[in-house]
């Protein structure tokens, strides 16, 4: 997951020219807010499900857990099951797509991978930040948005994506299974159309610093940074010189505007990533709320200028 390279960064910085009070559009006076404690509690429940790597019994339990939460919230969702060849044989994968209606049928897709990395040396790898945190935040965002007094302009699709993690090395048959499949489906769907994709990954770290990798749509990066500035959370977001291979990449390859919001500085020198240190005690309700509230502002101030219409 998230192999990264340091490359020169070219980002539009128009957000720096905007005044602190300027907004992309006029949102409602009161935006939905993330309940950080409740979202953290969801992450804790996910962490109790062991071995959530793709094709495992834990993965099935995790899918059932996410599905049960969506049913509790009375949110419509669809399940996409398929089988695919991998370096360890044919595996079963599942994507879940939940929908929250907006004023328009065209939609913004928000995604997070629900699978965890497989380690033979650590088969019970918890994946608290790398898997559980963003999955929980999607559920927390759905809960906040479904009860909102005012709908966002665009409808929202929340994608719980399988198979992001590779077993050995990223290739056409190893890793990004669910996002490749979903990007193909989204690109083929002409109406309603996907206006943008926002991928969340590793966003629960107590020491939060969300990076926007250089392989993200620059105008979407501007929108996120502008929202963070208005929310007062700009110190938690930064542009990165890294090229990060994550679930947003197949959408970019399909010509769909996409951005990855990821805290890829997990522990000293990122040492907690893909290790037994990726445990629940590293997560913070404040971090979940900061990221969620910033993204919600993006959804309510979204300006459809990123795609070729």
PyMOL commands that set and color helices and strands:
alter all, ss='L'
color gray80, all
select helices_A, chain A and resi 14-17+36-47+57-72+128-146+177-188+218-231+234-236+249-253+268-270+280-282+285-301
alter helices_A, ss='H'
color red, helices_A
select strands_A, chain A and resi 4-6+77-86+89-100+104-113+154-161+194-201+210-212+237-239+242-244+258-262
alter strands_A, ss='S'
color yellow, strands_A
deselect
rebuild
show_as cartoon
